[in-house]
Amino acid sequence: MGECFGMSIETIRSFLLGCIGINYGILLLWFLAFMSVHDFMHRLHARWFRLSVEQFDAIHYSGMAVYKIGILLLNLVPYLALRMVA
């Protein structure tokens, strides 16, 4: 019963845990890049789009929030659900 396309629940849990680590690493890298090279990133994107600093910050903050919600809903919640059933 614990098999899903030939994978055990433990394998799926390990996979989801790895995904959580990778995704939080990407989120952390995004945040660190945003904080450390903010002005460079804004100037680079301002060449293509008319963005104020406030708009640029709001877009990135919203993007990080959506990405984090995606991590929680698509990786962490299934991982926790599989931990609860096993």
PyMOL Python script that loads the backbone (N, CA, C, O; Angstrom):
from pymol import cmd

cmd.read_pdbstr("""\
ATOM      1  N   MET A   1       0.819  -1.195   0.000  1.00  0.00           N
ATOM      2  CA  MET A   1       0.000   0.000   0.000  1.00  0.00           C
ATOM      3  C   MET A   1       0.862   1.258   0.000  1.00  0.00           C
ATOM      4  O   MET A   1       0.446   2.271  -0.563  1.00  0.00           O
ATOM      5  N   GLY A   2       2.047   1.233   0.610  1.00  0.00           N
ATOM      6  CA  GLY A   2       2.882   2.416   0.724  1.00  0.00           C
ATOM      7  C   GLY A   2       3.664   2.748  -0.536  1.00  0.00           C
ATOM      8  O   GLY A   2       4.558   3.593  -0.500  1.00  0.00           O
ATOM      9  N   GLU A   3       3.351   2.110  -1.627  1.00  0.00           N
ATOM     10  CA  GLU A   3       4.083   2.351  -2.870  1.00  0.00           C
ATOM     11  C   GLU A   3       3.305   3.291  -3.783  1.00  0.00           C
ATOM     12  O   GLU A   3       2.100   3.132  -3.978  1.00  0.00           O
ATOM     13  N   CYS A   4       4.000   4.253  -4.330  1.00  0.00           N
ATOM     14  CA  CYS A   4       3.394   5.195  -5.272  1.00  0.00           C
ATOM     15  C   CYS A   4       4.335   5.269  -6.470  1.00  0.00           C
ATOM     16  O   CYS A   4       5.389   5.901  -6.397  1.00  0.00           O
ATOM     17  N   PHE A   5       3.962   4.632  -7.558  1.00  0.00           N
ATOM     18  CA  PHE A   5       4.800   4.568  -8.753  1.00  0.00           C
ATOM     19  C   PHE A   5       6.173   3.985  -8.432  1.00  0.00           C
ATOM     20  O   PHE A   5       7.188   4.436  -8.963  1.00  0.00           O
ATOM     21  N   GLY A   6       6.193   2.996  -7.572  1.00  0.00           N
ATOM     22  CA  GLY A   6       7.440   2.318  -7.255  1.00  0.00           C
ATOM     23  C   GLY A   6       8.279   3.008  -6.195  1.00  0.00           C
ATOM     24  O   GLY A   6       9.391   2.564  -5.912  1.00  0.00           O
ATOM     25  N   MET A   7       7.772   4.090  -5.597  1.00  0.00           N
ATOM     26  CA  MET A   7       8.531   4.800  -4.561  1.00  0.00           C
ATOM     27  C   MET A   7       7.859   4.593  -3.210  1.00  0.00           C
ATOM     28  O   MET A   7       6.632   4.593  -3.105  1.00  0.00           O
ATOM     29  N   SER A   8       8.664   4.420  -2.201  1.00  0.00           N
ATOM     30  CA  SER A   8       8.118   4.276  -0.857  1.00  0.00           C
ATOM     31  C   SER A   8       7.815   5.660  -0.274  1.00  0.00           C
ATOM     32  O   SER A   8       8.273   6.680  -0.789  1.00  0.00           O
ATOM     33  N   ILE A   9       7.046   5.672   0.793  1.00  0.00           N
ATOM     34  CA  ILE A   9       6.734   6.933   1.460  1.00  0.00           C
ATOM     35  C   ILE A   9       8.014   7.574   1.981  1.00  0.00           C
ATOM     36  O   ILE A   9       8.155   8.796   1.946  1.00  0.00           O
ATOM     37  N   GLU A  10       8.935   6.769   2.457  1.00  0.00           N
ATOM     38  CA  GLU A  10      10.206   7.305   2.960  1.00  0.00           C
ATOM     39  C   GLU A  10      10.990   7.996   1.843  1.00  0.00           C
ATOM     40  O   GLU A  10      11.599   9.042   2.071  1.00  0.00           O
ATOM     41  N   THR A  11      10.979   7.423   0.647  1.00  0.00           N
ATOM     42  CA  THR A  11      11.662   8.036  -0.497  1.00  0.00           C
ATOM     43  C   THR A  11      11.022   9.371  -0.849  1.00  0.00           C
ATOM     44  O   THR A  11      11.726  10.343  -1.124  1.00  0.00           O
ATOM     45  N   ILE A  12       9.708   9.424  -0.841  1.00  0.00           N
ATOM     46  CA  ILE A  12       9.003  10.670  -1.162  1.00  0.00           C
ATOM     47  C   ILE A  12       9.281  11.717  -0.085  1.00  0.00           C
ATOM     48  O   ILE A  12       9.489  12.890  -0.394  1.00  0.00           O
ATOM     49  N   ARG A  13       9.283  11.292   1.180  1.00  0.00           N
ATOM     50  CA  ARG A  13       9.595  12.231   2.263  1.00  0.00           C
ATOM     51  C   ARG A  13      11.007  12.783   2.112  1.00  0.00           C
ATOM     52  O   ARG A  13      11.225  13.983   2.281  1.00  0.00           O
ATOM     53  N   SER A  14      11.951  11.930   1.800  1.00  0.00           N
ATOM     54  CA  SER A  14      13.333  12.387   1.603  1.00  0.00           C
ATOM     55  C   SER A  14      13.424  13.359   0.439  1.00  0.00           C
ATOM     56  O   SER A  14      14.131  14.365   0.508  1.00  0.00           O
ATOM     57  N   PHE A  15      12.699  13.047  -0.635  1.00  0.00           N
ATOM     58  CA  PHE A  15      12.677  13.928  -1.804  1.00  0.00           C
ATOM     59  C   PHE A  15      12.109  15.298  -1.436  1.00  0.00           C
ATOM     60  O   PHE A  15      12.684  16.327  -1.794  1.00  0.00           O
ATOM     61  N   LEU A  16      10.979  15.313  -0.721  1.00  0.00           N
ATOM     62  CA  LEU A  16      10.359  16.580  -0.329  1.00  0.00           C
ATOM     63  C   LEU A  16      11.262  17.371   0.610  1.00  0.00           C
ATOM     64  O   LEU A  16      11.340  18.595   0.505  1.00  0.00           O
ATOM     65  N   LEU A  17      11.937  16.694   1.515  1.00  0.00           N
ATOM     66  CA  LEU A  17      12.859  17.370   2.417  1.00  0.00           C
ATOM     67  C   LEU A  17      14.016  18.000   1.635  1.00  0.00           C
ATOM     68  O   LEU A  17      14.438  19.117   1.934  1.00  0.00           O
ATOM     69  N   GLY A  18      14.518  17.288   0.647  1.00  0.00           N
ATOM     70  CA  GLY A  18      15.553  17.853  -0.222  1.00  0.00           C
ATOM     71  C   GLY A  18      15.052  19.057  -0.994  1.00  0.00           C
ATOM     72  O   GLY A  18      15.767  20.047  -1.146  1.00  0.00           O
ATOM     73  N   CYS A  19      13.812  18.971  -1.485  1.00  0.00           N
ATOM     74  CA  CYS A  19      13.210  20.104  -2.205  1.00  0.00           C
ATOM     75  C   CYS A  19      13.073  21.316  -1.297  1.00  0.00           C
ATOM     76  O   CYS A  19      13.315  22.446  -1.722  1.00  0.00           O
ATOM     77  N   ILE A  20      12.687  21.084  -0.051  1.00  0.00           N
ATOM     78  CA  ILE A  20      12.557  22.189   0.904  1.00  0.00           C
ATOM     79  C   ILE A  20      13.916  22.877   1.079  1.00  0.00           C
ATOM     80  O   ILE A  20      14.005  24.104   1.052  1.00  0.00           O
ATOM     81  N   GLY A  21      14.960  22.082   1.258  1.00  0.00           N
ATOM     82  CA  GLY A  21      16.302  22.649   1.434  1.00  0.00           C
ATOM     83  C   GLY A  21      16.759  23.444   0.223  1.00  0.00           C
ATOM     84  O   GLY A  21      17.274  24.554   0.362  1.00  0.00           O
ATOM     85  N   ILE A  22      16.574  22.885  -0.953  1.00  0.00           N
ATOM     86  CA  ILE A  22      16.979  23.577  -2.187  1.00  0.00           C
ATOM     87  C   ILE A  22      16.190  24.867  -2.362  1.00  0.00           C
ATOM     88  O   ILE A  22      16.765  25.913  -2.665  1.00  0.00           O
ATOM     89  N   ASN A  23      14.866  24.796  -2.170  1.00  0.00           N
ATOM     90  CA  ASN A  23      14.032  25.976  -2.373  1.00  0.00           C
ATOM     91  C   ASN A  23      14.321  27.070  -1.358  1.00  0.00           C
ATOM     92  O   ASN A  23      14.353  28.246  -1.719  1.00  0.00           O
ATOM     93  N   TYR A  24      14.532  26.709  -0.092  1.00  0.00           N
ATOM     94  CA  TYR A  24      14.893  27.732   0.891  1.00  0.00           C
ATOM     95  C   TYR A  24      16.282  28.292   0.599  1.00  0.00           C
ATOM     96  O   TYR A  24      16.537  29.465   0.871  1.00  0.00           O
ATOM     97  N   GLY A  25      17.183  27.481   0.052  1.00  0.00           N
ATOM     98  CA  GLY A  25      18.487  27.980  -0.370  1.00  0.00           C
ATOM     99  C   GLY A  25      18.351  29.020  -1.476  1.00  0.00           C
ATOM    100  O   GLY A  25      19.013  30.058  -1.445  1.00  0.00           O
ATOM    101  N   ILE A  26      17.490  28.739  -2.452  1.00  0.00           N
ATOM    102  CA  ILE A  26      17.243  29.694  -3.537  1.00  0.00           C
ATOM    103  C   ILE A  26      16.639  30.977  -2.978  1.00  0.00           C
ATOM    104  O   ILE A  26      17.041  32.076  -3.360  1.00  0.00           O
ATOM    105  N   LEU A  27      15.672  30.837  -2.073  1.00  0.00           N
ATOM    106  CA  LEU A  27      15.040  32.010  -1.465  1.00  0.00           C
ATOM    107  C   LEU A  27      16.060  32.841  -0.688  1.00  0.00           C
ATOM    108  O   LEU A  27      16.058  34.069  -0.774  1.00  0.00           O
ATOM    109  N   LEU A  28      16.923  32.180   0.062  1.00  0.00           N
ATOM    110  CA  LEU A  28      17.961  32.880   0.818  1.00  0.00           C
ATOM    111  C   LEU A  28      18.947  33.577  -0.122  1.00  0.00           C
ATOM    112  O   LEU A  28      19.338  34.718   0.126  1.00  0.00           O
ATOM    113  N   LEU A  29      19.349  32.900  -1.195  1.00  0.00           N
ATOM    114  CA  LEU A  29      20.246  33.497  -2.181  1.00  0.00           C
ATOM    115  C   LEU A  29      19.603  34.722  -2.823  1.00  0.00           C
ATOM    116  O   LEU A  29      20.266  35.744  -3.001  1.00  0.00           O
ATOM    117  N   TRP A  30      18.320  34.632  -3.174  1.00  0.00           N
ATOM    118  CA  TRP A  30      17.581  35.754  -3.746  1.00  0.00           C
ATOM    119  C   TRP A  30      17.588  36.935  -2.771  1.00  0.00           C
ATOM    120  O   TRP A  30      17.876  38.068  -3.156  1.00  0.00           O
ATOM    121  N   PHE A  31      17.265  36.653  -1.500  1.00  0.00           N
ATOM    122  CA  PHE A  31      17.229  37.708  -0.493  1.00  0.00           C
ATOM    123  C   PHE A  31      18.600  38.355  -0.320  1.00  0.00           C
ATOM    124  O   PHE A  31      18.705  39.581  -0.284  1.00  0.00           O
ATOM    125  N   LEU A  32      19.651  37.541  -0.213  1.00  0.00           N
ATOM    126  CA  LEU A  32      20.999  38.083  -0.025  1.00  0.00           C
ATOM    127  C   LEU A  32      21.449  38.907  -1.225  1.00  0.00           C
ATOM    128  O   LEU A  32      22.066  39.961  -1.064  1.00  0.00           O
ATOM    129  N   ALA A  33      21.138  38.423  -2.438  1.00  0.00           N
ATOM    130  CA  ALA A  33      21.481  39.183  -3.645  1.00  0.00           C
ATOM    131  C   ALA A  33      20.701  40.496  -3.676  1.00  0.00           C
ATOM    132  O   ALA A  33      21.249  41.543  -4.019  1.00  0.00           O
ATOM    133  N   PHE A  34      19.430  40.433  -3.317  1.00  0.00           N
ATOM    134  CA  PHE A  34      18.597  41.627  -3.305  1.00  0.00           C
ATOM    135  C   PHE A  34      19.137  42.653  -2.316  1.00  0.00           C
ATOM    136  O   PHE A  34      19.159  43.847  -2.614  1.00  0.00           O
ATOM    137  N   MET A  35      19.566  42.205  -1.155  1.00  0.00           N
ATOM    138  CA  MET A  35      20.072  43.133  -0.141  1.00  0.00           C
ATOM    139  C   MET A  35      21.463  43.664  -0.487  1.00  0.00           C
ATOM    140  O   MET A  35      21.755  44.834  -0.235  1.00  0.00           O
ATOM    141  N   SER A  36      22.317  42.826  -1.055  1.00  0.00           N
ATOM    142  CA  SER A  36      23.710  43.239  -1.267  1.00  0.00           C
ATOM    143  C   SER A  36      23.935  44.014  -2.563  1.00  0.00           C
ATOM    144  O   SER A  36      24.784  44.906  -2.602  1.00  0.00           O
ATOM    145  N   VAL A  37      23.201  43.698  -3.614  1.00  0.00           N
ATOM    146  CA  VAL A  37      23.401  44.391  -4.895  1.00  0.00           C
ATOM    147  C   VAL A  37      22.101  45.039  -5.370  1.00  0.00           C
ATOM    148  O   VAL A  37      21.792  45.047  -6.561  1.00  0.00           O
ATOM    149  N   HIS A  38      21.349  45.581  -4.414  1.00  0.00           N
ATOM    150  CA  HIS A  38      20.042  46.183  -4.696  1.00  0.00           C
ATOM    151  C   HIS A  38      20.128  47.270  -5.764  1.00  0.00           C
ATOM    152  O   HIS A  38      19.380  47.253  -6.742  1.00  0.00           O
ATOM    153  N   ASP A  39      21.037  48.202  -5.572  1.00  0.00           N
ATOM    154  CA  ASP A  39      21.117  49.330  -6.499  1.00  0.00           C
ATOM    155  C   ASP A  39      21.510  48.883  -7.908  1.00  0.00           C
ATOM    156  O   ASP A  39      20.969  49.382  -8.895  1.00  0.00           O
ATOM    157  N   PHE A  40      22.443  47.951  -7.995  1.00  0.00           N
ATOM    158  CA  PHE A  40      22.838  47.428  -9.306  1.00  0.00           C
ATOM    159  C   PHE A  40      21.661  46.738  -9.989  1.00  0.00           C
ATOM    160  O   PHE A  40      21.412  46.950 -11.176  1.00  0.00           O
ATOM    161  N   MET A  41      20.940  45.913  -9.233  1.00  0.00           N
ATOM    162  CA  MET A  41      19.779  45.220  -9.819  1.00  0.00           C
ATOM    163  C   MET A  41      18.722  46.209 -10.276  1.00  0.00           C
ATOM    164  O   MET A  41      18.122  46.028 -11.336  1.00  0.00           O
ATOM    165  N   HIS A  42      18.488  47.247  -9.496  1.00  0.00           N
ATOM    166  CA  HIS A  42      17.488  48.244  -9.888  1.00  0.00           C
ATOM    167  C   HIS A  42      17.907  48.971 -11.157  1.00  0.00           C
ATOM    168  O   HIS A  42      17.100  49.147 -12.070  1.00  0.00           O
ATOM    169  N   ARG A  43      19.168  49.395 -11.217  1.00  0.00           N
ATOM    170  CA  ARG A  43      19.653  50.081 -12.424  1.00  0.00           C
ATOM    171  C   ARG A  43      19.550  49.183 -13.643  1.00  0.00           C
ATOM    172  O   ARG A  43      19.168  49.637 -14.721  1.00  0.00           O
ATOM    173  N   LEU A  44      19.892  47.896 -13.477  1.00  0.00           N
ATOM    174  CA  LEU A  44      19.821  46.946 -14.583  1.00  0.00           C
ATOM    175  C   LEU A  44      18.389  46.810 -15.101  1.00  0.00           C
ATOM    176  O   LEU A  44      18.158  46.862 -16.309  1.00  0.00           O
ATOM    177  N   HIS A  45      17.440  46.639 -14.202  1.00  0.00           N
ATOM    178  CA  HIS A  45      16.051  46.468 -14.614  1.00  0.00           C
ATOM    179  C   HIS A  45      15.413  47.779 -15.053  1.00  0.00           C
ATOM    180  O   HIS A  45      14.487  47.775 -15.864  1.00  0.00           O
ATOM    181  N   ALA A  46      15.890  48.878 -14.535  1.00  0.00           N
ATOM    182  CA  ALA A  46      15.345  50.186 -14.924  1.00  0.00           C
ATOM    183  C   ALA A  46      15.688  50.526 -16.374  1.00  0.00           C
ATOM    184  O   ALA A  46      15.036  51.377 -16.980  1.00  0.00           O
ATOM    185  N   ARG A  47      16.688  49.879 -16.926  1.00  0.00           N
ATOM    186  CA  ARG A  47      17.005  50.082 -18.353  1.00  0.00           C
ATOM    187  C   ARG A  47      15.876  49.574 -19.241  1.00  0.00           C
ATOM    188  O   ARG A  47      15.593  50.156 -20.288  1.00  0.00           O
ATOM    189  N   TRP A  48      15.235  48.492 -18.824  1.00  0.00           N
ATOM    190  CA  TRP A  48      14.196  47.862 -19.634  1.00  0.00           C
ATOM    191  C   TRP A  48      12.791  48.294 -19.249  1.00  0.00           C
ATOM    192  O   TRP A  48      11.900  48.364 -20.096  1.00  0.00           O
ATOM    193  N   PHE A  49      12.596  48.583 -17.968  1.00  0.00           N
ATOM    194  CA  PHE A  49      11.269  48.914 -17.458  1.00  0.00           C
ATOM    195  C   PHE A  49      11.349  50.200 -16.651  1.00  0.00           C
ATOM    196  O   PHE A  49      12.334  50.440 -15.952  1.00  0.00           O
ATOM    197  N   ARG A  50      10.326  51.015 -16.747  1.00  0.00           N
ATOM    198  CA  ARG A  50      10.286  52.225 -15.925  1.00  0.00           C
ATOM    199  C   ARG A  50       9.782  51.839 -14.538  1.00  0.00           C
ATOM    200  O   ARG A  50       8.577  51.739 -14.306  1.00  0.00           O
ATOM    201  N   LEU A  51      10.710  51.628 -13.634  1.00  0.00           N
ATOM    202  CA  LEU A  51      10.380  51.211 -12.279  1.00  0.00           C
ATOM    203  C   LEU A  51      11.005  52.155 -11.270  1.00  0.00           C
ATOM    204  O   LEU A  51      12.202  52.435 -11.321  1.00  0.00           O
ATOM    205  N   SER A  52      10.187  52.641 -10.359  1.00  0.00           N
ATOM    206  CA  SER A  52      10.753  53.392  -9.244  1.00  0.00           C
ATOM    207  C   SER A  52      11.374  52.388  -8.275  1.00  0.00           C
ATOM    208  O   SER A  52      11.142  51.184  -8.376  1.00  0.00           O
ATOM    209  N   VAL A  53      12.151  52.893  -7.355  1.00  0.00           N
ATOM    210  CA  VAL A  53      12.768  52.026  -6.353  1.00  0.00           C
ATOM    211  C   VAL A  53      11.672  51.336  -5.534  1.00  0.00           C
ATOM    212  O   VAL A  53      11.784  50.155  -5.206  1.00  0.00           O
ATOM    213  N   GLU A  54      10.619  52.078  -5.210  1.00  0.00           N
ATOM    214  CA  GLU A  54       9.520  51.510  -4.427  1.00  0.00           C
ATOM    215  C   GLU A  54       8.820  50.385  -5.183  1.00  0.00           C
ATOM    216  O   GLU A  54       8.492  49.354  -4.596  1.00  0.00           O
ATOM    217  N   GLN A  55       8.589  50.574  -6.477  1.00  0.00           N
ATOM    218  CA  GLN A  55       7.961  49.523  -7.286  1.00  0.00           C
ATOM    219  C   GLN A  55       8.867  48.300  -7.380  1.00  0.00           C
ATOM    220  O   GLN A  55       8.408  47.164  -7.256  1.00  0.00           O
ATOM    221  N   PHE A  56      10.138  48.540  -7.597  1.00  0.00           N
ATOM    222  CA  PHE A  56      11.112  47.453  -7.693  1.00  0.00           C
ATOM    223  C   PHE A  56      11.139  46.642  -6.401  1.00  0.00           C
ATOM    224  O   PHE A  56      11.119  45.411  -6.431  1.00  0.00           O
ATOM    225  N   ASP A  57      11.184  47.342  -5.265  1.00  0.00           N
ATOM    226  CA  ASP A  57      11.192  46.656  -3.966  1.00  0.00           C
ATOM    227  C   ASP A  57       9.901  45.863  -3.753  1.00  0.00           C
ATOM    228  O   ASP A  57       9.938  44.727  -3.279  1.00  0.00           O
ATOM    229  N   ALA A  58       8.763  46.465  -4.104  1.00  0.00           N
ATOM    230  CA  ALA A  58       7.471  45.791  -3.923  1.00  0.00           C
ATOM    231  C   ALA A  58       7.372  44.543  -4.790  1.00  0.00           C
ATOM    232  O   ALA A  58       6.837  43.525  -4.351  1.00  0.00           O
ATOM    233  N   ILE A  59       7.878  44.611  -6.002  1.00  0.00           N
ATOM    234  CA  ILE A  59       7.849  43.443  -6.890  1.00  0.00           C
ATOM    235  C   ILE A  59       8.684  42.308  -6.313  1.00  0.00           C
ATOM    236  O   ILE A  59       8.250  41.156  -6.290  1.00  0.00           O
ATOM    237  N   HIS A  60       9.876  42.636  -5.852  1.00  0.00           N
ATOM    238  CA  HIS A  60      10.741  41.588  -5.293  1.00  0.00           C
ATOM    239  C   HIS A  60      10.190  41.033  -3.985  1.00  0.00           C
ATOM    240  O   HIS A  60      10.236  39.825  -3.757  1.00  0.00           O
ATOM    241  N   TYR A  61       9.674  41.897  -3.134  1.00  0.00           N
ATOM    242  CA  TYR A  61       9.108  41.439  -1.874  1.00  0.00           C
ATOM    243  C   TYR A  61       7.912  40.526  -2.133  1.00  0.00           C
ATOM    244  O   TYR A  61       7.760  39.489  -1.487  1.00  0.00           O
ATOM    245  N   SER A  62       7.067  40.921  -3.084  1.00  0.00           N
ATOM    246  CA  SER A  62       5.908  40.088  -3.436  1.00  0.00           C
ATOM    247  C   SER A  62       6.351  38.761  -4.045  1.00  0.00           C
ATOM    248  O   SER A  62       5.792  37.710  -3.733  1.00  0.00           O
ATOM    249  N   GLY A  63       7.346  38.816  -4.903  1.00  0.00           N
ATOM    250  CA  GLY A  63       7.855  37.588  -5.506  1.00  0.00           C
ATOM    251  C   GLY A  63       8.413  36.630  -4.474  1.00  0.00           C
ATOM    252  O   GLY A  63       8.177  35.424  -4.547  1.00  0.00           O
ATOM    253  N   MET A  64       9.152  37.161  -3.514  1.00  0.00           N
ATOM    254  CA  MET A  64       9.691  36.314  -2.450  1.00  0.00           C
ATOM    255  C   MET A  64       8.570  35.728  -1.605  1.00  0.00           C
ATOM    256  O   MET A  64       8.643  34.570  -1.192  1.00  0.00           O
ATOM    257  N   ALA A  65       7.538  36.516  -1.346  1.00  0.00           N
ATOM    258  CA  ALA A  65       6.408  36.026  -0.551  1.00  0.00           C
ATOM    259  C   ALA A  65       5.669  34.909  -1.286  1.00  0.00           C
ATOM    260  O   ALA A  65       5.326  33.893  -0.682  1.00  0.00           O
ATOM    261  N   VAL A  66       5.423  35.086  -2.569  1.00  0.00           N
ATOM    262  CA  VAL A  66       4.744  34.050  -3.361  1.00  0.00           C
ATOM    263  C   VAL A  66       5.591  32.789  -3.429  1.00  0.00           C
ATOM    264  O   VAL A  66       5.067  31.682  -3.306  1.00  0.00           O
ATOM    265  N   TYR A  67       6.895  32.947  -3.624  1.00  0.00           N
ATOM    266  CA  TYR A  67       7.800  31.798  -3.674  1.00  0.00           C
ATOM    267  C   TYR A  67       7.795  31.040  -2.344  1.00  0.00           C
ATOM    268  O   TYR A  67       7.771  29.809  -2.321  1.00  0.00           O
ATOM    269  N   LYS A  68       7.818  31.790  -1.236  1.00  0.00           N
ATOM    270  CA  LYS A  68       7.804  31.156   0.079  1.00  0.00           C
ATOM    271  C   LYS A  68       6.489  30.417   0.318  1.00  0.00           C
ATOM    272  O   LYS A  68       6.496  29.316   0.870  1.00  0.00           O
ATOM    273  N   ILE A  69       5.376  30.997  -0.083  1.00  0.00           N
ATOM    274  CA  ILE A  69       4.083  30.321   0.047  1.00  0.00           C
ATOM    275  C   ILE A  69       4.072  29.050  -0.800  1.00  0.00           C
ATOM    276  O   ILE A  69       3.536  28.024  -0.380  1.00  0.00           O
ATOM    277  N   GLY A  70       4.660  29.120  -1.980  1.00  0.00           N
ATOM    278  CA  GLY A  70       4.771  27.931  -2.825  1.00  0.00           C
ATOM    279  C   GLY A  70       5.578  26.829  -2.162  1.00  0.00           C
ATOM    280  O   GLY A  70       5.211  25.657  -2.237  1.00  0.00           O
ATOM    281  N   ILE A  71       6.679  27.200  -1.510  1.00  0.00           N
ATOM    282  CA  ILE A  71       7.490  26.213  -0.791  1.00  0.00           C
ATOM    283  C   ILE A  71       6.662  25.565   0.309  1.00  0.00           C
ATOM    284  O   ILE A  71       6.669  24.345   0.472  1.00  0.00           O
ATOM    285  N   LEU A  72       5.950  26.395   1.060  1.00  0.00           N
ATOM    286  CA  LEU A  72       5.150  25.874   2.167  1.00  0.00           C
ATOM    287  C   LEU A  72       4.054  24.936   1.674  1.00  0.00           C
ATOM    288  O   LEU A  72       3.872  23.849   2.222  1.00  0.00           O
ATOM    289  N   LEU A  73       3.327  25.352   0.645  1.00  0.00           N
ATOM    290  CA  LEU A  73       2.188  24.566   0.174  1.00  0.00           C
ATOM    291  C   LEU A  73       2.593  23.332  -0.629  1.00  0.00           C
ATOM    292  O   LEU A  73       1.943  22.292  -0.532  1.00  0.00           O
ATOM    293  N   LEU A  74       3.648  23.437  -1.410  1.00  0.00           N
ATOM    294  CA  LEU A  74       4.002  22.349  -2.320  1.00  0.00           C
ATOM    295  C   LEU A  74       5.076  21.406  -1.787  1.00  0.00           C
ATOM    296  O   LEU A  74       5.235  20.297  -2.298  1.00  0.00           O
ATOM    297  N   ASN A  75       5.813  21.833  -0.767  1.00  0.00           N
ATOM    298  CA  ASN A  75       6.870  20.980  -0.218  1.00  0.00           C
ATOM    299  C   ASN A  75       6.665  20.668   1.253  1.00  0.00           C
ATOM    300  O   ASN A  75       6.653  19.501   1.645  1.00  0.00           O
ATOM    301  N   LEU A  76       6.505  21.701   2.072  1.00  0.00           N
ATOM    302  CA  LEU A  76       6.454  21.493   3.516  1.00  0.00           C
ATOM    303  C   LEU A  76       5.171  20.802   3.965  1.00  0.00           C
ATOM    304  O   LEU A  76       5.229  19.868   4.765  1.00  0.00           O
ATOM    305  N   VAL A  77       4.025  21.236   3.475  1.00  0.00           N
ATOM    306  CA  VAL A  77       2.757  20.618   3.885  1.00  0.00           C
ATOM    307  C   VAL A  77       2.695  19.142   3.480  1.00  0.00           C
ATOM    308  O   VAL A  77       2.321  18.315   4.311  1.00  0.00           O
ATOM    309  N   PRO A  78       3.049  18.772   2.231  1.00  0.00           N
ATOM    310  CA  PRO A  78       3.050  17.341   1.904  1.00  0.00           C
ATOM    311  C   PRO A  78       4.050  16.546   2.744  1.00  0.00           C
ATOM    312  O   PRO A  78       3.773  15.412   3.135  1.00  0.00           O
ATOM    313  N   TYR A  79       5.219  17.146   3.023  1.00  0.00           N
ATOM    314  CA  TYR A  79       6.207  16.472   3.861  1.00  0.00           C
ATOM    315  C   TYR A  79       5.635  16.202   5.247  1.00  0.00           C
ATOM    316  O   TYR A  79       5.750  15.091   5.766  1.00  0.00           O
ATOM    317  N   LEU A  80       5.016  17.222   5.848  1.00  0.00           N
ATOM    318  CA  LEU A  80       4.443  17.056   7.186  1.00  0.00           C
ATOM    319  C   LEU A  80       3.299  16.059   7.172  1.00  0.00           C
ATOM    320  O   LEU A  80       3.153  15.282   8.116  1.00  0.00           O
ATOM    321  N   ALA A  81       2.488  16.063   6.128  1.00  0.00           N
ATOM    322  CA  ALA A  81       1.385  15.098   6.026  1.00  0.00           C
ATOM    323  C   ALA A  81       1.921  13.666   5.960  1.00  0.00           C
ATOM    324  O   ALA A  81       1.371  12.763   6.591  1.00  0.00           O
ATOM    325  N   LEU A  82       2.994  13.464   5.193  1.00  0.00           N
ATOM    326  CA  LEU A  82       3.591  12.134   5.106  1.00  0.00           C
ATOM    327  C   LEU A  82       4.247  11.731   6.433  1.00  0.00           C
ATOM    328  O   LEU A  82       4.263  10.551   6.784  1.00  0.00           O
ATOM    329  N   ARG A  83       4.784  12.703   7.163  1.00  0.00           N
ATOM    330  CA  ARG A  83       5.340  12.390   8.489  1.00  0.00           C
ATOM    331  C   ARG A  83       4.237  11.950   9.447  1.00  0.00           C
ATOM    332  O   ARG A  83       4.443  11.070  10.283  1.00  0.00           O
ATOM    333  N   MET A  84       3.066  12.570   9.319  1.00  0.00           N
ATOM    334  CA  MET A  84       1.961  12.252  10.220  1.00  0.00           C
ATOM    335  C   MET A  84       1.374  10.859   9.955  1.00  0.00           C
ATOM    336  O   MET A  84       0.971  10.174  10.895  1.00  0.00           O
ATOM    337  N   VAL A  85       1.322  10.437   8.698  1.00  0.00           N
ATOM    338  CA  VAL A  85       0.700   9.147   8.393  1.00  0.00           C
ATOM    339  C   VAL A  85       1.628   7.969   8.631  1.00  0.00           C
ATOM    340  O   VAL A  85       1.164   6.837   8.767  1.00  0.00           O
ATOM    341  N   ALA A  86       2.930   8.216   8.685  1.00  0.00           N
ATOM    342  CA  ALA A  86       3.873   7.111   8.828  1.00  0.00           C
ATOM    343  C   ALA A  86       4.229   6.876  10.273  1.00  0.00           C
ATOM    344  O   ALA A  86       5.016   5.979  10.577  1.00  0.00           O
TER     345      ALA A  86
END
""", "prot")
cmd.dss("prot")
cmd.show_as("cartoon", "prot")
cmd.util.cbc("prot")
cmd.orient("prot")
